[in-house]
Amino acid sequence: MKRKFLILWASILGICILAGIFTRLSYTNITVSRINEVNEFTCINAFFKAEDVDFNSVENLLDISDLVAKVIRTGESRHQAMTILSDVKIMDVIKGDVQLQGKTIHVYEPSYFLFKPSLYYVTMGYNLMQEGDVYILFLQKKEASNQSGIDELEQNSYVITTNSALGKFKVDNHNQNTILDENTSYTYGQVRHLEVLVSNKKELEFYLDVKNQVFNRINQ
């Protein structure tokens, strides 16, 4: 049964990616809040697995990041081609340009929405930031376009280090204990409040252990 389920989802995923490629240009730069019934979009490719992430240690994560900061997600998030572009205000610079403190930067989040059918494509367990929530982000400067005259947005844009859940950690007073069932279909509305999407206790424990290491390291 599990094998049939995985084959079915692999087939659906292939079809959906092709559909998304053909339709995504029609939905570029639309704010997420304006996407009709976004909470009903079905999650695909959802779960975090440590073996899929290029991660060695928290120290290495710090080393390979251009900017590590405590941020609050502000304003609207905008749907781009196979990414969500979110504005965050920097509350504290942990590593990187301290002059960015108090300023707003743009972060390309690796999970995004597909249309026709309506799907939420989750990259390596990464769940989108929510407005008003505070996070520790590990970021790398977005590679600048080769075109001349780069605009302000591109000059102040970053991507999530590791391109996975291990580049974003929510600042709160409790750890997630929700483990999803890999044989159950979920909508974005059902999971949007979760920090990471996992279907295995061991994977959740790994994520939370890294999160604790991150907070211990930055509080030294």
Rosetta silent file (secondary structure, phi, psi, omega in degrees, C-alpha in Angstrom):
SEQUENCE: MKRKFLILWASILGICILAGIFTRLSYTNITVSRINEVNEFTCINAFFKAEDVDFNSVENLLDISDLVAKVIRTGESRHQAMTILSDVKIMDVIKGDVQLQGKTIHVYEPSYFLFKPSLYYVTMGYNLMQEGDVYILFLQKKEASNQSGIDELEQNSYVITTNSALGKFKVDNHNQNTILDENTSYTYGQVRHLEVLVSNKKELEFYLDVKNQVFNRINQ
SCORE:     score description
SCORE:     0.000 S_00000001
   1 L     0.000  -44.879 -178.875    0.000    0.000    0.000 S_00000001
   2 H   -63.319  -40.423  179.757    2.778    2.434    0.943 S_00000001
   3 H   -63.345  -43.338  178.729    4.638    1.694   -2.308 S_00000001
   4 H   -62.703  -38.711  179.547    1.506    2.327   -4.372 S_00000001
   5 H   -62.709  -44.164 -179.204    0.946    5.568   -2.461 S_00000001
   6 H   -66.418  -40.102  178.618    4.493    6.781   -3.187 S_00000001
   7 H   -63.731  -42.446  178.789    4.224    5.871   -6.876 S_00000001
   8 H   -59.975  -47.037 -178.502    0.913    7.726   -7.115 S_00000001
   9 H   -68.048  -34.675  177.189    2.346   10.848   -5.511 S_00000001
  10 H   -63.136  -40.110  178.793    5.477   10.696   -7.689 S_00000001
  11 H   -66.257  -44.936  179.093    3.263   10.628  -10.768 S_00000001
  12 H   -61.905  -41.475 -179.088    1.123   13.488   -9.493 S_00000001
  13 H   -60.633  -44.671  179.660    4.242   15.486   -8.624 S_00000001
  14 H   -60.340  -43.936  179.245    5.648   15.107  -12.133 S_00000001
  15 H   -64.453  -41.299 -176.250    2.416   16.267  -13.700 S_00000001
  16 H   -68.109  -37.714  179.435    2.104   19.160  -11.264 S_00000001
  17 H   -64.071  -43.371  177.806    5.623   20.431  -11.863 S_00000001
  18 H   -61.815  -42.923  178.847    5.010   20.500  -15.604 S_00000001
  19 H   -63.912  -39.670 -179.694    1.713   22.283  -15.062 S_00000001
  20 H   -65.201  -38.029  179.567    3.380   24.752  -12.725 S_00000001
  21 H   -62.672  -42.012 -177.426    6.107   25.539  -15.251 S_00000001
  22 H   -73.266  -24.080 -174.805    3.549   26.343  -17.939 S_00000001
  23 H  -109.061  -12.928 -169.103    1.382   28.492  -15.677 S_00000001
  24 H   -63.543  -31.448 -178.624    3.761   30.112  -13.197 S_00000001
  25 H   -63.997  -25.886  179.031    4.489   33.190  -15.292 S_00000001
  26 H   -74.217  -14.823 -175.274    0.828   34.141  -15.067 S_00000001
  27 H  -118.483   16.235 -178.814    1.101   34.190  -11.275 S_00000001
  28 L   -72.966  136.151  174.358    4.444   35.951  -10.809 S_00000001
  29 L    70.233   19.149  173.488    4.612   38.727   -8.192 S_00000001
  30 E   -87.033  138.082 -179.703    1.102   38.168   -6.853 S_00000001
  31 E   -70.228  142.313 -176.312    0.821   38.576   -3.085 S_00000001
  32 H   -59.104  -36.851 -178.310    0.150   35.324   -1.256 S_00000001
  33 H   -64.864  -16.186 -179.221   -2.825   36.826    0.573 S_00000001
  34 H   -96.315   -3.825  177.156   -4.522   37.376   -2.804 S_00000001
  35 L   -74.577  121.942 -175.930   -4.229   33.761   -3.930 S_00000001
  36 L   -60.661  128.539  173.736   -7.755   32.401   -3.779 S_00000001
  37 L    53.019   42.460 -177.280   -8.310   29.762   -1.087 S_00000001
  38 H   -59.621  -30.195  179.869   -4.566   29.325   -0.443 S_00000001
  39 H   -66.934  -15.391 -179.937   -5.332   27.418    2.763 S_00000001
  40 H   -94.355   -1.406  179.531   -6.940   24.686    0.647 S_00000001
  41 L   -65.880  135.748 -177.820   -3.826   24.038   -1.470 S_00000001
  42 E   -82.212  133.898  178.837   -2.649   20.422   -1.079 S_00000001
  43 E   -75.692  136.483  172.455    0.872   19.815    0.269 S_00000001
  44 E  -134.236  157.821  178.480    3.259   17.756   -1.854 S_00000001
  45 L    52.476   47.618 -157.655    6.901   16.685   -1.442 S_00000001
  46 L   -86.587  -32.229 -156.998    6.414   17.694    2.135 S_00000001
  47 L   -98.343  144.257  177.111    8.678   16.061    4.673 S_00000001
  48 L   -75.431  133.367  172.681   12.056   16.905    6.166 S_00000001
  49 L  -136.117  121.500 -175.115   14.731   14.203    6.009 S_00000001
  50 H   -57.154  -35.020 -177.251   18.167   14.956    7.426 S_00000001
  51 H   -66.764  -17.844 -179.787   19.892   12.783    4.832 S_00000001
  52 H   -86.499  -10.052 -172.968   18.605   15.055    2.061 S_00000001
  53 L  -105.046  136.963  176.566   20.202   18.192    3.533 S_00000001
  54 L   -80.770   84.981 -176.274   23.808   19.281    3.095 S_00000001
  55 L  -135.194  129.066  178.396   24.444   19.833    6.807 S_00000001
  56 L  -110.184  -47.677 -178.467   27.572   19.076    8.834 S_00000001
  57 L  -165.955  166.254  177.221   27.325   21.147   12.001 S_00000001
  58 H   -64.134  -38.239  178.372   26.004   24.423   13.363 S_00000001
  59 H   -61.047  -42.288  177.912   29.510   25.884   13.122 S_00000001
  60 H   -65.875  -38.102  177.867   29.652   24.973    9.441 S_00000001
  61 H   -61.039  -40.680  176.037   26.191   26.457    8.946 S_00000001
  62 H   -64.738  -43.764 -176.270   27.480   29.706   10.436 S_00000001
  63 H   -62.701  -40.904 -174.387   30.618   29.620    8.311 S_00000001
  64 H   -86.331   -3.927  179.573   28.846   29.178    4.979 S_00000001
  65 L   -93.001  136.946  175.963   26.194   31.828    5.693 S_00000001
  66 L   -78.986  -30.496 -177.697   26.767   35.444    4.639 S_00000001
  67 E  -143.129  129.519  172.843   24.186   36.708    7.104 S_00000001
  68 E  -123.772  124.494 -172.304   22.734   35.194   10.271 S_00000001
  69 E  -149.820  153.192  169.107   20.050   37.319   11.875 S_00000001
  70 E   -90.078  124.791 -172.900   17.066   37.459   14.171 S_00000001
  71 E  -133.589  162.641  170.070   14.211   38.762   12.030 S_00000001
  72 E  -123.189  133.517 -179.991   10.496   39.418   12.047 S_00000001
  73 E   -77.352  124.523 -175.403    8.453   38.722    8.944 S_00000001
  74 E  -124.756  158.418  173.496    6.721   41.915    7.892 S_00000001
  75 E    64.192 -157.859 -176.649    4.407   42.990    5.112 S_00000001
  76 E   -90.886  153.720  167.352    3.302   40.794    2.247 S_00000001
  77 E  -102.994  141.780 -175.103    4.926   37.724    0.751 S_00000001
  78 E  -117.511  134.510  179.136    4.933   37.621   -3.039 S_00000001
  79 E   -78.630  123.997  176.008    4.672   34.568   -5.237 S_00000001
  80 E  -114.809 -173.870  178.296    7.520   34.320   -7.741 S_00000001
  81 L   -71.720  107.323  177.479    8.543   31.572  -10.168 S_00000001
  82 L    58.863   37.666  175.060    9.094   28.530   -7.930 S_00000001
  83 E  -167.754  163.608  171.567    9.752   30.606   -4.798 S_00000001
  84 E  -118.269  127.035 -178.996    8.063   32.947   -2.318 S_00000001
  85 E   -99.345  115.334 -175.401    9.685   36.350   -1.823 S_00000001
  86 E  -118.838  143.105  174.896    9.188   37.623    1.735 S_00000001
  87 E   -92.050  135.077  175.530   10.217   40.849    3.438 S_00000001
  88 E  -132.168  144.610  175.512   11.794   40.584    6.876 S_00000001
  89 E   -99.914  130.578 -177.124   12.987   43.279    9.258 S_00000001
  90 E   -81.460  119.885  179.083   16.306   42.580   10.935 S_00000001
  91 E   -91.206  -33.230 -178.236   16.070   42.811   14.714 S_00000001
  92 E  -156.679  130.958  176.610   19.596   41.638   15.487 S_00000001
  93 E   -92.833  119.729  179.445   22.613   40.746   13.335 S_00000001
  94 E   -91.742  -39.647  173.536   24.383   37.645   14.643 S_00000001
  95 E  -145.272  136.595  177.231   26.831   37.372   11.760 S_00000001
  96 L   120.132 -159.968 -175.276   27.280   39.705    8.815 S_00000001
  97 L   -71.557  107.642 -177.257   26.811   43.393    8.060 S_00000001
  98 H   -67.132  -18.656  178.609   25.748   45.053   11.325 S_00000001
  99 H   -69.539  -11.472  177.616   24.545   48.087    9.355 S_00000001
 100 H   -78.750  -13.262 -177.992   21.595   45.963    8.246 S_00000001
 101 L   -59.215  131.024 -178.821   20.163   45.982   11.768 S_00000001
 102 L    86.365   -5.999 -178.556   16.750   47.637   11.769 S_00000001
 103 L  -100.852  167.519  179.199   16.485   47.450    7.987 S_00000001
 104 E  -103.371  133.474  174.684   14.301   45.339    5.719 S_00000001
 105 E  -122.921  170.284 -177.396   15.738   42.696    3.404 S_00000001
 106 E  -113.927  129.758 -176.327   14.120   40.325    0.924 S_00000001
 107 E  -119.137  125.618  174.825   14.285   36.557    1.405 S_00000001
 108 E   -85.615  110.499 -179.914   13.565   33.977   -1.280 S_00000001
 109 E   -87.393  140.623 -171.409   11.875   31.090    0.523 S_00000001
 110 L   -77.364  -16.168  176.594   12.319   27.642   -1.074 S_00000001
 111 L   -94.870  153.539 -171.840    8.733   26.397   -0.711 S_00000001
 112 E  -161.214  179.544 -178.442    6.053   27.792   -2.993 S_00000001
 113 E  -108.713  144.670  172.396    2.640   27.333   -4.606 S_00000001
 114 E  -114.326  152.297 -176.516    1.685   25.639   -7.851 S_00000001
 115 L  -121.308  149.985  176.981   -1.529   26.342   -9.732 S_00000001
 116 L    55.160   70.113    5.026   -3.902   24.181  -11.786 S_00000001
 117 L   -82.136  171.195 -175.661   -4.091   22.034   -9.672 S_00000001
 118 L   -84.307  107.880 -174.478   -3.727   24.019   -6.459 S_00000001
 119 E  -134.201  150.377  173.273   -0.667   22.695   -4.622 S_00000001
 120 E  -110.230  109.140 -177.226    1.796   23.784   -1.938 S_00000001
 121 E   -89.559  114.240 -176.209    5.249   22.484   -2.892 S_00000001
 122 L  -100.357  122.918 -179.238    7.329   21.984    0.247 S_00000001
 123 L   -95.414  112.612  175.092   11.112   21.858   -0.167 S_00000001
 124 L    46.781   48.863  174.607   12.870   19.595    2.355 S_00000001
 125 L    77.513   -1.438 -176.844   10.422   20.265    5.178 S_00000001
 126 E   -72.552  125.190  176.901   10.689   24.050    4.884 S_00000001
 127 L  -109.556  140.192 -174.962    7.456   25.806    5.866 S_00000001
 128 L   -60.595  145.020  175.491    6.837   29.420    4.909 S_00000001
 129 L   -65.277  149.851  179.629    7.361   32.176    7.458 S_00000001
 130 L  -110.314  142.173 -177.269    4.220   33.713    8.939 S_00000001
 131 L   -58.413  132.601  178.062    3.631   37.442    9.306 S_00000001
 132 L    89.381  -12.060  178.909    4.539   38.774   12.748 S_00000001
 133 L   -85.223  153.359 -176.963    6.552   35.712   13.769 S_00000001
 134 E  -108.419  139.145 -176.119   10.222   35.968   14.760 S_00000001
 135 E  -139.356  157.054  162.830   12.926   33.687   13.352 S_00000001
 136 E   -98.335  121.993 -179.573   16.636   33.041   13.284 S_00000001
 137 E  -114.223  137.592  170.177   17.612   32.888    9.614 S_00000001
 138 E  -104.274  119.562 -169.006   20.801   31.576    8.042 S_00000001
 139 E  -129.654  149.443  171.359   21.159   33.376    4.726 S_00000001
 140 E  -121.110  142.834  179.950   23.368   33.571    1.684 S_00000001
 141 E   -62.182  133.845  177.563   23.475   36.558   -0.640 S_00000001
 142 L   -67.957  134.083  178.941   21.490   35.927   -3.780 S_00000001
 143 L   -60.189  128.424 -177.075   23.721   35.724   -6.817 S_00000001
 144 L   -71.426  148.192  176.512   23.416   38.995   -8.676 S_00000001
 145 L   -66.114  150.596  177.025   22.094   39.041  -12.196 S_00000001
 146 L   -74.839  -10.589 -179.619   24.643   39.529  -14.967 S_00000001
 147 L   -74.684  150.106  178.686   22.503   42.343  -16.287 S_00000001
 148 L   -77.321  160.276  176.825   23.553   45.904  -15.576 S_00000001
 149 L    71.160   50.899  179.594   21.547   48.195  -13.345 S_00000001
 150 L   -65.835  131.844 -176.593   20.606   45.796  -10.545 S_00000001
 151 L   -81.367  174.782 -175.654   17.644   47.222   -8.632 S_00000001
 152 H   -60.005  -38.950 -177.687   17.304   47.697   -4.867 S_00000001
 153 H   -60.312  -46.787 -178.564   15.381   44.472   -4.407 S_00000001
 154 H   -68.332  -33.414  179.635   18.122   42.348   -5.943 S_00000001
 155 H   -66.856  -26.094 -176.586   20.840   44.189   -4.030 S_00000001
 156 L  -117.234   34.893 -177.433   19.140   43.326   -0.744 S_00000001
 157 E  -110.069  144.019 -178.740   17.997   39.780   -1.519 S_00000001
 158 E  -135.980  158.990  173.025   19.026   36.565    0.189 S_00000001
 159 E  -117.945  158.516 -179.636   18.303   32.848   -0.058 S_00000001
 160 E   -73.722  124.822  175.209   17.990   30.345    2.781 S_00000001
 161 H   -61.069  136.864 -175.876   21.263   28.538    3.518 S_00000001
 162 H    77.383  -12.078  179.630   20.858   24.766    2.889 S_00000001
 163 H    53.848   37.773 -175.123   17.608   25.539    0.987 S_00000001
 164 L  -152.525 -176.730  178.310   15.777   23.563    3.672 S_00000001
 165 H   -62.036  -20.326 -179.018   14.186   23.685    7.121 S_00000001
 166 H   -82.229   20.090  173.999   17.688   23.783    8.620 S_00000001
 167 H  -119.037    0.923 -176.815   18.075   27.413    7.584 S_00000001
 168 E  -142.720  128.517 -179.244   15.137   28.817    9.565 S_00000001
 169 E  -135.320  122.966 -177.342   14.316   28.436   13.260 S_00000001
 170 E   -73.701  138.028  177.745   11.312   30.013   14.930 S_00000001
 171 L   -92.878  106.526  178.189   11.914   32.002   18.110 S_00000001
 172 L  -154.288 -176.967 -174.613    9.297   30.882   20.626 S_00000001
 173 L  -101.586   12.845  178.891    8.956   29.265   24.034 S_00000001
 174 L  -148.346  157.058  177.757    8.078   25.756   22.953 S_00000001
 175 L   -99.790  143.992  177.796    9.243   23.025   20.636 S_00000001
 176 L   -62.344  140.018  174.304    7.038   21.488   17.987 S_00000001
 177 L  -124.405    6.620 -178.032    5.681   18.029   18.800 S_00000001
 178 L   -82.546  124.718  174.860    3.501   17.516   15.717 S_00000001
 179 L  -117.475  126.022 -177.293    4.454   14.604   13.479 S_00000001
 180 L   -86.449  157.391  178.026    2.501   14.230   10.245 S_00000001
 181 L   -93.109  119.286 -175.955    1.318   10.973    8.693 S_00000001
 182 L   -67.494  -12.743  177.455    3.033   10.415    5.336 S_00000001
 183 L   -97.764    7.461  179.847   -0.022    8.495    4.103 S_00000001
 184 L  -112.109  141.207  176.889   -2.366   11.402    4.821 S_00000001
 185 L   -88.707  132.298 -179.168   -3.048   14.351    2.530 S_00000001
 186 L  -121.184  151.452  173.023   -2.727   17.782    4.180 S_00000001
 187 E   -99.306  162.691  177.643   -3.661   21.282    3.080 S_00000001
 188 H   -58.223  -39.402  179.859   -1.546   24.379    3.585 S_00000001
 189 H   -61.879  -29.741 -179.959   -4.088   25.658    6.091 S_00000001
 190 H   -77.110  -23.137 -173.869   -3.624   22.538    8.212 S_00000001
 191 H  -119.270   -4.369 -171.008    0.165   22.876    8.406 S_00000001
 192 L   -61.274  -24.558 -179.054    0.934   26.578    7.972 S_00000001
 193 L   -81.661  -11.029 -176.547    1.429   27.050   11.732 S_00000001
 194 L   -79.423  147.532  178.835    4.097   24.321   11.936 S_00000001
 195 L   -76.468  -38.790 -177.820    7.785   25.189   12.053 S_00000001
 196 E  -144.785  146.818  178.786    8.892   22.134   10.083 S_00000001
 197 L  -100.941  113.077 -178.546    7.027   19.382    8.244 S_00000001
 198 L  -133.633  152.247  178.234    8.122   15.934    9.424 S_00000001
 199 L  -122.577   14.243 -173.573    6.586   12.463    9.351 S_00000001
 200 L  -144.255  131.966 -178.767    9.100   10.732   11.599 S_00000001
 201 H   -60.209  -40.171 -179.297    9.926   11.187   15.282 S_00000001
 202 H   -62.083  -40.898  179.899   13.637   10.693   14.661 S_00000001
 203 H   -67.666  -39.597  177.466   13.680   13.458   12.040 S_00000001
 204 H   -63.785  -43.045  178.850   11.815   15.846   14.340 S_00000001
 205 H   -62.150  -38.688  177.670   14.250   15.118   17.156 S_00000001
 206 H   -62.571  -47.483 -179.990   17.164   15.801   14.801 S_00000001
 207 H   -60.108  -46.702 -178.140   15.681   19.140   13.759 S_00000001
 208 H   -66.424  -32.848  176.462   14.968   20.187   17.348 S_00000001
 209 H   -65.168  -43.984  177.060   18.469   19.164   18.417 S_00000001
 210 H   -63.167  -42.293  178.410   19.973   21.386   15.715 S_00000001
 211 H   -58.525  -45.387  179.154   17.621   24.196   16.755 S_00000001
 212 H   -63.580  -38.851  176.779   18.758   23.908   20.378 S_00000001
 213 H   -62.428  -40.690  179.432   22.386   23.926   19.249 S_00000001
 214 H   -61.015  -48.526 -177.709   21.717   27.077   17.232 S_00000001
 215 H   -68.473  -35.820  175.834   20.191   28.925   20.183 S_00000001
 216 H   -64.915  -39.092 -177.708   22.929   27.757   22.544 S_00000001
 217 H   -68.958  -45.493 -175.486   25.562   28.917   20.065 S_00000001
 218 H   -77.603  -15.050  178.552   24.143   32.373   19.408 S_00000001
 219 L   -93.705    2.782  179.868   23.493   32.991   23.117 S_00000001
 220 L   -67.403    0.000    0.000   27.111   32.366   24.099 S_00000001
